[in-house]
């Protein structure tokens, strides 16, 4: 299976075709020194979803890259707290596609990380919308917005 086929399979699937489990999966390690003591801490994905039509395909998500992520667009939600997270599409356990996302509105939404548009705003390429929409519904924590397009519109991110 090539990457294009994998992406198409995921984008065209439905949430009902995925089995989700809360499973800690190490994404990477954070290390350093704090109060004179060395430490090493795993940064973990908190959820695994397996595609029931092809068990070789899975998605792991929500490993934090930055727990205090603030940009002007994230402040437009009722709860401005946001985290930059990793979402990995895997084939046979190997990461084949990395999707940078933001958990916004106090954990209610998983949205794709938009790009600065050069005019002081933010935008997301239309090509990224099918995968973004699928991941939005798979994450499914709930809130007033029923689609990634509506949530992005709410915070002023344009789809180009």
C-alpha positions, 0 to 999 in steps of 0.5 A: 500500500502506498501513502496516497492509497492509505490517505484515501482509505482513511479519508473515505472511511467512516468513524463507525469503521474504526475501533478506538481504545485508550492506549498509551503509545510513546511518541517521543521522550522529553529529558532535561534537568529540573531542580538539579535532578535529571529527568526523562519523561515519555510523551504519549499518544492517548488514543489508538484507532484501528480500521476494522476493514484493514487491521494494518491501518491505525491512527494514534493521536494526542501526544502533546508537542506543546501544552500551552499553545496560543495563537490568535485563532485559538483565543476565539473559542469559549475556552481559549486553552489549546495544545499542539498535538501529533496525529500519526497514521500508521501502516503495520505499526509504522508511522507513514504520515504525520498530521500536526493538529491542535486540540482547542476549546478546552479539549472539545475539538481536534483541528488541523494546524493552519498556516499563516496566510501572510495577511495577518490571518490563518488558512488551511489548504482545501486539499487537507480538508477531507482528512481534517474532517475525518479526524475531527469526527473520530476525535469527537469530544463534542461542542457546538460545531458539527464540522471542522469547516464550521469550527475553523470559520468560528475562529477565523481560519479561511479554507483556500 
